[in-house]
Amino acid sequence: MDYEKKKRVLVAMSGGVDSSVAAALLVEQGYEVIGATMQVWDYSQCDIEEGHGTCCSSIDVDDARGVADRLDIPFYVINCEEQFKSQVIDPFINSYLSGQTPVPCVNCNTFLKFDHLIDKMKELDCDYLATGHYAQISNNSWNETAIFTSTDDWKDQTYFLFTLKKEILSRLIFPIGHLNKKEVRLIAEARGLSVAKKKDSTGICFVGSRDYSKFIEEQVDNKILVGGVIRRYPSGEVLGHHTGIYQFTLGQSKGLGMTFHEKLFVMKLEADTQTVWVGDEEHLFQSQMEIRDVNWLTEWAEGENLNVKIRYHHKGSSAQIQKKPDGGLILKFTEPQRAITPGQAAVFYRDRELVGGGWII
């Protein structure tokens, strides 16, 4: 996308190599760059080792500050712990307790990176907000500002951006969206950035490498962590018991807490009865699903076939989109899809353009 003459840009710097290189490239391109890091989570509350797969920890903040010093740009630390807890942590926990499987990175992007930081961008009189996302901004066939997938298909992060407001797209810059990870690290090394070989953040930053169910147990009152039964789908036969549906997700076959003569998979979770249904893998495939809270980033036509991803590393599959009277959508897939999971996002693409998305019911 062609931007106007070089102006002031706020760069969201997480302390990782991607956002650091984003800031470095913008400096070289002649922008007036300001760096900002969000401190979102107090890692002293848990046993996660900071700086090793985390995001926005105190070590990560120090790394971001070091890069800002290297680039000789102003740097701010924004405390977002309260917003992070209310907009990311609490919904994450509540989603699991209600039998769903959440995508916390979407909420973090929605309510912090592209909401809180947009406000900070305006406060600092910046023209643009830039991040280290693997995504690209360009004009679509209607000459609208739109989001397109990264050239690095494996690292592409557009799946997490479907909730963005259409009106802010023209204010966004993704400086590394045309690069792959190896190229980004080489750029960081060539410019002497201390984070050139830093480990990527992996999984859910505030959970780390441990079991997410342990995190939930640490955060809530044990009185609300109730158990229930495991039933065979569709017969209803009781096969065992469990200590909480938050320990399960659709498609899961390991860690079911019981022994059986054949491999079984989680079919569905019923929060009202605390029932976990397990059955044969063939029952995991469905040809349609419903979604709610749909956000559109560009034009579309009812009945149009779009490529739909039902989880981050899903390759995507062709589906026809139909409206529901309540404003939701029904998606009918050309081919049945495995483990369509409530709480996950269904994200729509037209070729490489991000069209929109919603939440699977």
Helices and strands as residue ranges (DSSP letters): E 8-12, H 17-28, E 32-39, G 43-45, H 58-71, E 75-79, H 81-84, I 85-89, H 90-97, H 104-108, I 109-113, H 116-123, E 128-130, E 135-139, E 145-149, G 158-161, G 166-171, E 172-173, H 181-190, H 212-219, G 222-224, E 228-232, E 238-242, G 245-247, E 265-270, E 275-279, G 281-284, E 285-296, E 305-309, E 317-323, E 329-338, E 345-350, E 353-360
